[in-house]
Structures are given as structure tokens and as C-alpha cells.
Amino acid sequence: MTAARSGDQEKGRQLLLQVIEVDEENEMAWLWLSGVADTDEERRICLDNVLAINPDNQAAKKGLAQLGAAQLGAAKLGVAETAAPEPAPDGSPTSPLEPEPANEIIVRKEYQAKSLAGAILYPEAQVKEWKWKEPQLSHQLPRVEIAASSTFDDVWTQNVEMCPYCAQELAFDDIKCPQCQRHLITKQFRYEKPSANLHVFWVFLLGLGNLYLVQAIYDLIAYQALGLAIWHIFLMAFLVGLTFAVYHRQFWAFVTALALLITVIAGRLVGDVLAIDYSFLGIIEADESIRNVVSSLIINMGGFLRGLQLGAAGLGLAYGLFAVMPDFARDSQRQVADLKRGLRHGSDYHDAARKFARKEMWATAVLHWQRAAANAPNQLSYQRRLGLAYAHLGFFNRSLNVLTAAKNRVTNEETRAKFDKLIQAVEQKQNLITST
């Protein structure tokens, strides 16, 4: 968009094509691509794709009208244009509503003969043919309108960048919303989901914590060292807490985990090389009675456990330094109201809209409820949420339009009464704001 505004149409076209390769349903990318297209035919294709994504896009409709595609634009607007029917071969007029005859297909299937005599005497019994017709709908379901009319001219039809919180129109260089004063520049993870390397890293951390738990049990059984056992239990609990925080990609936990792994490796190596005496921690050599009860295998497990701890710490540190760092990389992004990628069904858009609404990103929530209502027009709850979201942002006429259209499709009196209450509440709020 920046390249297109500055007049570099070739660069803008290439970048927009890259956007569309990633997200074929990016309405704004198709719209901007129509502005940097070389030919009218390419512009018409781009605008047609915009209307396929959002039939209510006013800019695309105006663009098609300017290109002289009046018939195509009328089809996108939902205007019923019936052409004069061609006469039948006998001269009688045909009805435009009469369905075309279905294509007939001859299906042939050969069966294996049950015996050699049957194949010779009755060859026709081994072959069957029949006609199959492609089923045709006897009637077409009427188009369901989400709103009573589409005569609004505001930010929702102008395809401008909006604040994701209050739907205020934004300039290109705004880093703070001029209306709600919220900062629009945020730090986002470069990768939306953690990689497999991060899962391996926290598995190493959790495994090292379990090894310290085993070490604590060993200290109590082999040496009766209560102080050392308590220290190892503390290390185990600390590693489990770090594992939980690293799993949720907390950078401070990642740095702390790396520092702890380095400390464990350094301490283990220094302790083994210098043969440090840990008697100050409460280590008591097991007496003869303990040695008789505890087998020599358990007594000699200390070195094996220390080796496992050193190996787990070393592998975890290597993974953390060379494979996990990209998972914590963050990039600065400018927040604008936009649709989330990868959503297909109305329920998906509805769930996303609810999450954005809980974050007070009402403009982004409206975009998702618009798409949810368009994908599932029979779900009146989506239209109810859309109408209330419009009202929350101060678009009262749009809110009343959607709620009234939804109420007119309801046959249950109790549900209609609920919609009447919502409509009255929106009207009262509108009158209150207008009067003040």
C-alpha cells in the first residue's frame, strides 16, 4: 500500500501478489491490486474477487461500474435481471425459470461369469447398462439478507485502516489512535505457534527436574542427608516452574533456564574435578546397618545420577542456545482492524470475534461477526452480537438496521420480544448521546 501510494505501481503489484499468495481471501489486497493492475480486464478480475469475498464492498461496486461492467455489478448487488427468453424451436416461448435438462450418462458395468457355460450361452447377462441423470434442484433457496439495507457510507464501506479498538479511521503513520489514545505498535511473536524445538527444550528441563527428585530420594536413602535432599527438591520445584513458564514462551523464564543450566554444568564439573566436601550440607555417611540394608547398587547410583544430570543439562543448554532462540523473537507490528487468517466457518469467525471483544478490540470483533453472519445467515445469534457490537462503537443506525432485520425473520414471539428490548435499548442510548 505504501508503494502504491508513492507511485511505484510495479513494486506495489509484486508485494500485493505475495500477500494474495499467502491469503487468497484478503479483501483489501485484492482491492489495492485492482488499483495497480495494467489492464481493465485485470482490474475487473480483482474487483470481482473483492465482491466474492465481501458482496457489500462499495468501492469494488463503484470500480466495476466505472469499468463499464454494469451487468456484473448488478449481479453482485443482488439485482434480479431477467433476460428475454429465447424461443423454442417450435416458436413457443420458454420460461426462464424452467430448469435445463440434466445431462444423461450411460453407465456400463461388466460382471464376471459364474461359469464357462454361462459366459458362452448367456453373454448378455454379464453386461448391464443404465442411464444416470445428474440431479437438479427444483427450486433455488431465496437469498437471506443480513441487513435491511446497505445505504451506509462510513468506515465499514470505505476500506480504510481502522483502530482495532474504536473503529476510528487511521492515517498511514499513526502510532496512537487519535480517538481512544491506545498505542497501535505492539510486540508480537515472529512465529504464532511454538516450534517442536521449544517442546524438546522444556522436556529436557522437566527431565532434569525429575532427576533432581530422584537425587533427593537417593540422598535420604544412601546418605541420610536431609539438607542436601531439601536442596535438590527445591531445584526440582524451581525447574518445574521454569518449564511451565517456558512452555508459555516467557522470555525471562527462558533466560533464567539457560543461566541455571550453565550453573548446573559448571557446578557439577567443578565439584567432580576439585572433589568438594559437601559435609556442610548435612551429609552423613551411612553406618554399617544402613550399608547392610541398602545394596551396593543403590550406593553407587550417585555417579550415574550425576552423569544423567550433566547430560540433560548439556543437551538442554545446546538446544536452548542453537534451536530455541527463534521461538522468542518478537517483531514490532502495527495493529489495525483486520480479519484473522485461517478461518473458514461462521462458528470460527464467531469464536474469534468473542476473543477480540474480551480484549476490547471491538472494531476487529465487528469484522469477524460480519463474516460470521455472512457465512451462517440463519444463525441469528451472530447478527445479534453484530448489532450490539455496532452499538458499542456508536454506529447506532447500523445496529438498529441489523437487529431489525434479524427480528423480522423471527417467528417465535418470545425471541421477537427479546429483540424488541435490544432495539429499544439501542434507541435510548442513541437518543441519550444525541441529546448530550
C-alpha positions in Angstrom: 0.0 0.0 0.0 2.9 2.3 0.7 4.5 1.6 -2.6 1.2 2.2 -4.4 0.6 5.5 -2.7 4.2 6.6 -3.6 3.6 5.8 -7.3 5.7 2.7 -7.5 3.0 0.5 -9.0 5.3 -2.3 -10.1 6.6 -2.8 -6.6 3.1 -2.5 -5.1 1.8 -5.1 -7.5 4.5 -7.6 -6.7 4.1 -7.2 -2.9 0.3 -7.4 -3.2 0.6 -10.6 -5.2 2.8 -12.0 -2.4 0.1 -11.2 0.1 -2.6 -12.9 -2.0 -0.4 -16.0 -2.4 -0.5 -16.3 1.4 -4.1 -15.2 2.0 -6.4 -15.6 -1.1 -9.3 -14.1 0.9 -7.6 -10.8 1.7 -10.2 -8.3 0.6 -8.0 -5.2 0.9 -5.2 -6.8 -1.0 -7.5 -7.6 -4.0 -8.9 -4.1 -3.8 -5.5 -2.4 -3.9 -4.3 -4.8 -6.6 -7.1 -3.5 -8.8 -5.6 0.0 -8.5 -2.1 -1.1 -9.7 -3.3 -3.5 -12.4 -2.1 -3.0 -16.0 -5.3 -3.7 -18.0 -9.1 -3.2 -17.4 -9.6 -7.0 -17.6 -7.1 -7.5 -14.7 -8.9 -4.7 -12.7 -12.3 -6.4 -13.4 -10.9 -9.7 -12.1 -9.5 -8.2 -8.9 -12.8 -6.3 -8.2 -14.8 -9.4 -8.9 -12.7 -11.3 -6.3 -13.3 -8.5 -3.8 -17.0 -8.9 -4.2 -16.8 -12.6 -4.0 -15.2 -12.1 -0.5 -17.5 -9.3 0.5 -20.6 -8.7 -1.6 -21.2 -5.3 0.2 -17.9 -3.7 -0.7 -19.0 -0.3 -2.1 -15.6 0.6 -3.5 -15.5 -2.5 -5.7 -19.0 -1.9 -6.9 -18.1 1.6 -7.9 -15.0 0.4 -9.6 -16.9 -2.2 -11.7 -19.4 0.5 -12.6 -16.6 2.8 -13.8 -15.2 -0.1 -15.9 -18.5 -0.4 -17.7 -19.3 -3.7 -16.1 -22.9 -2.8 -15.3 -24.3 -6.2 -15.7 -21.7 -7.8 -13.5 -22.0 -5.1 -10.9 -25.8 -5.5 -10.8 -25.3 -9.3 -10.3 -23.1 -8.6 -7.3 -25.6 -6.1 -5.9 -28.2 -8.8 -6.0 -30.4 -7.1 -8.6 -32.6 -9.5 -10.5 -32.1 -9.0 -14.2 -34.1 -11.4 -16.4 -33.1 -11.6 -20.0 -35.7 -12.2 -22.7 -36.1 -15.9 -23.1 -35.1 -17.4 -26.4 -38.0 -19.0 -28.3 -38.2 -22.7 -28.5 -37.6 -24.5 -31.9 -41.4 -24.6 -32.5 -41.7 -20.9 -31.9 -43.3 -21.0 -28.4 -41.6 -19.0 -25.6 -39.8 -20.9 -22.9 -39.9 -19.9 -19.2 -36.7 -18.6 -17.8 -37.4 -20.5 -14.6 -37.6 -23.8 -16.3 -34.6 -25.9 -15.4 -32.3 -27.1 -18.1 -32.5 -30.8 -18.9 -29.9 -32.8 -16.9 -27.1 -34.5 -18.7 -27.6 -38.2 -19.2 -24.7 -40.6 -18.7 -24.7 -44.2 -19.9 -23.2 -46.3 -17.2 -21.9 -49.7 -18.2 -20.7 -52.4 -15.8 -19.4 -55.9 -16.6 -19.8 -58.8 -14.3 -17.7 -61.9 -14.1 -19.4 -65.1 -15.4 -20.3 -67.7 -12.8 -19.3 -70.5 -15.2 -17.8 -71.1 -18.6 -21.2 -72.3 -19.9 -23.0 -69.2 -18.7 -20.4 -67.0 -20.4 -20.9 -68.8 -23.7 -24.7 -69.3 -23.7 -25.8 -66.0 -22.0 -23.2 -63.3 -22.7 -25.7 -60.5 -22.2 -26.1 -61.5 -18.5 -22.5 -60.4 -17.9 -23.1 -56.8 -19.0 -25.5 -54.2 -17.7 -26.2 -50.7 -18.8 -28.4 -47.9 -17.4 -28.9 -44.2 -17.7 -27.9 -41.8 -14.9 -29.0 -38.2 -14.7 -27.3 -35.6 -12.6 -29.8 -34.4 -10.0 -31.1 -30.8 -10.4 -32.6 -28.6 -7.8 -36.2 -28.0 -8.5 -36.0 -24.5 -6.9 -33.4 -22.2 -5.5 -33.4 -21.1 -1.9 -34.1 -17.3 -1.5 -31.2 -15.1 -0.6 -31.0 -14.2 3.0 -30.2 -10.6 3.7 -28.2 -9.8 6.9 -29.3 -6.1 7.0 -32.5 -4.4 5.9 -30.5 -2.1 3.6 -26.9 -1.2 2.7 -27.1 2.6 2.2 -24.4 3.4 4.8 -21.3 5.4 3.9 -18.9 5.1 6.8 -15.6 3.4 7.7 -17.1 0.0 7.2 -17.7 0.7 3.5 -14.7 2.9 2.7 -12.0 0.2 3.1 -9.8 2.4 5.2 -7.5 1.4 8.1 -9.3 1.5 11.4 -8.3 1.4 15.0 -9.0 -2.2 16.2 -10.5 -0.9 19.4 -12.8 2.0 18.5 -13.0 1.9 14.6 -11.5 5.3 14.2 -10.1 6.0 10.8 -6.3 6.0 10.9 -3.7 7.8 8.9 -0.8 5.9 7.5 1.7 7.0 10.1 -0.5 6.9 13.2 1.2 5.0 16.0 -1.5 6.0 18.5 -5.3 6.2 17.9 -6.4 9.8 17.7 -9.7 8.9 19.4 -9.1 6.3 22.1 -5.4 7.1 22.5 -4.4 3.4 22.5 -0.9 2.5 21.3 -1.1 0.7 18.0 2.5 -0.6 17.9 2.9 -3.9 19.7 5.5 -6.6 20.0 4.3 -9.9 18.5 6.0 -13.3 18.3 7.5 -13.8 14.9 6.0 -17.3 14.9 2.4 -17.6 16.0 2.9 -21.2 17.4 5.9 -22.6 19.3 8.1 -25.0 17.3 9.0 -28.6 18.1 12.4 -27.4 19.3 10.8 -25.5 22.1 8.8 -28.6 23.2 12.1 -30.6 23.2 13.7 -27.9 25.4 11.1 -27.9 28.0 11.1 -31.7 28.1 14.8 -31.5 28.9 14.0 -29.1 31.7 11.3 -31.3 33.1 13.5 -34.3 32.8 16.3 -32.6 34.7 13.8 -31.7 37.5 12.7 -35.3 37.8 16.4 -36.4 38.0 16.8 -34.0 41.0 13.8 -35.6 42.6 15.4 -39.0 42.2 18.6 -37.5 43.6 16.8 -36.2 46.7 15.4 -39.7 47.4 18.8 -41.2 46.9 20.3 -38.7 49.3 17.9 -39.7 52.0 18.3 -43.5 51.5 22.1 -43.7 50.8 23.5 -40.9 52.9 20.7 -39.7 55.2 21.5 -36.2 54.0 18.3 -34.2 54.8 19.8 -30.8 53.9 21.1 -32.0 50.5 17.7 -33.7 49.8 15.9 -30.5 50.6 18.2 -28.5 48.2 17.6 -31.0 45.4 13.8 -30.9 45.9 14.0 -27.1 45.7 15.9 -27.3 42.4 13.2 -29.8 41.1 10.4 -27.4 42.0 12.2 -24.4 40.5 12.8 -26.3 37.2 9.1 -27.4 37.0 8.1 -23.7 37.4 10.5 -22.6 34.8 9.2 -25.4 32.5 5.7 -24.1 32.8 6.8 -20.5 32.1 9.0 -21.6 29.1 6.1 -23.6 27.7 4.1 -20.3 27.6 7.0 -18.5 25.9 8.0 -16.2 28.8 11.4 -14.8 27.8 12.5 -14.2 31.4 12.0 -17.9 32.2 14.0 -18.9 29.1 17.0 -16.7 30.1 16.7 -18.0 33.7 16.6 -21.6 32.5 19.7 -21.0 30.4 21.6 -19.5 33.3 20.5 -22.3 35.6 21.7 -24.9 33.1 25.1 -23.2 32.8 25.3 -23.1 36.6 24.4 -26.8 36.9 27.0 -27.8 34.4 29.7 -25.6 35.9 29.0 -26.7 39.4 28.9 -30.4 38.5 32.2 -30.2 36.6 33.9 -28.1 39.3 32.6 -30.4 42.1 33.9 -33.5 40.3 37.3 -32.0 39.5 38.0 -30.4 42.9 36.3 -33.2 44.9 34.5 -30.6 47.1 33.4 -31.8 50.5 29.7 -31.3 50.9 29.6 -32.2 54.6 28.4 -28.7 55.5 25.1 -29.6 53.8 24.4 -32.3 56.3 25.8 -35.4 54.6 26.3 -38.3 56.9 28.0 -41.4 55.7 25.7 -44.4 56.1 26.7 -46.7 59.0 27.1 -50.5 58.8 23.5 -51.2 59.4 22.4 -48.9 56.5 25.0 -50.4 54.2 23.7 -53.9 55.1 20.2 -52.9 54.2 20.9 -50.8 51.1 22.5 -52.7 48.4 25.8 -51.6 46.8 24.0 -50.9 43.6 22.0 -48.1 45.2 25.1 -46.8 47.0 26.9 -46.5 43.6 24.0 -44.8 41.9 25.3 -41.4 42.8 27.8 -41.2 40.0 25.2 -42.5 37.5 22.6 -39.8 38.6 25.2 -37.1 38.3 26.1 -38.2 34.8 22.4 -38.1 33.8 22.0 -34.6 35.2 25.1 -33.4 33.4 23.9 -34.9 30.1 20.4 -33.5 30.4 21.7 -30.0 31.3 24.2 -30.1 28.5 21.7 -31.1 25.8 19.1 -28.7 27.1 21.7 -25.8 27.0 22.7 -26.7 23.4 19.0 -26.8 22.3 18.3 -23.5 24.1 21.2 -21.7 22.5 21.1 -23.0 19.0 17.5 -24.1 18.3 15.0 -22.4 20.6 16.0 -18.7 20.3 13.8 -18.0 17.2 10.7 -19.0 19.2 11.2 -16.0 21.5 11.9 -13.5 18.7 9.4 -10.6 18.5 8.7 -8.1 15.8 7.0 -4.7 16.1 3.6 -4.7 14.4 1.1 -2.0 13.9 -2.4 -3.1 15.0 -5.3 -2.3 12.7 -8.8 -3.8 12.4 -8.4 -6.9 10.2 -9.6 -10.4 9.8 -7.7 -13.3 11.4 -6.3 -15.8 8.9 -7.2 -19.4 8.5 -10.9 -19.1 9.5 -13.4 -20.8 7.3 -16.8 -21.3 9.0 -19.2 -19.0 10.7 -18.5 -20.5 14.1 -14.8 -19.9 13.7 -15.3 -16.2 13.0 -17.8 -16.1 15.9 -15.3 -17.6 18.4 -12.6 -15.2 17.1 -14.9 -12.2 17.5 -15.7 -13.1 21.1 -12.0 -13.3 21.9 -11.3 -9.9 20.3 -14.3 -8.4 22.2 -12.9 -9.7 25.5 -9.7 -7.8 24.6 -11.9 -4.7 23.9 -10.9 -4.8 20.2 -14.4 -4.1 19.2 -13.7 -3.0 15.6 -11.9 -6.2 14.9 -14.7 -8.2 16.5 -17.2 -6.4 14.3 -15.3 -7.6 11.2 -15.4 -11.2 12.4 -19.1 -11.0 13.3 -19.8 -9.6 9.8 -18.1 -12.6 8.2 -19.8 -15.0 10.7 -23.2 -13.6 9.9 -22.5 -13.8 6.1 -21.3 -17.4 6.3 -24.1 -18.5 8.6 -27.1 -16.2 7.9 -29.5 -18.5 9.7 -27.6 -18.0 13.0 -29.5 -15.1 14.4 -27.2 -15.0 17.4 -24.3 -13.8 15.2 -26.5 -10.9 13.9 -27.5 -10.1 17.5 -23.8 -9.9 18.5 -23.0 -7.9 15.4 -25.8 -5.4 16.2 -24.7 -5.0 19.8 -21.1 -4.5 18.7 -22.1 -1.8 16.3 -24.0 -0.1 19.2 -21.0 -0.4 21.5 -18.9 1.5 18.9 -21.5 4.2 18.4 -22.8 3.1 15.0 -26.4 3.1 16.2 -28.1 3.2 12.7 -26.2 0.1 11.6 -27.0 -1.6 14.9 -30.7 -0.9 14.5 -30.6 -2.0 10.9 -29.1 -5.4 11.8 -31.3 -6.0 14.8 -34.5 -5.1 13.0 -33.6 -7.3 10.0 -32.9 -10.2 12.4 -36.2 -9.6 14.3 -38.2 -9.6 11.1 -37.0 -13.2 10.4 -38.0 -14.5 13.9 -41.4 -16.3 14.2 -41.1 -17.1 17.9 -42.9 -14.4 19.9 -40.6 -14.7 22.9 -37.5 -14.2 20.8 -39.1 -11.3 19.0 -39.7 -9.7 22.4 -36.0 -10.0 23.2 -35.0 -8.3 20.0 -37.6 -5.6 20.7 -35.9 -4.9 24.1 -32.5 -4.8 22.5 -33.8 -2.4 19.8 -35.4 -0.1 22.5 -32.1 -0.1 24.5 -30.1 0.9 21.4 -32.6 3.6 20.6 -32.5 5.0 24.1 -28.7 5.1 24.1 -28.7 6.8 20.7 -31.2 9.4 21.9 -29.2 10.0 25.1 -25.9 10.6 23.2 -27.7 12.7 20.6 -29.3 14.9 23.2 -26.0 15.4 25.1 
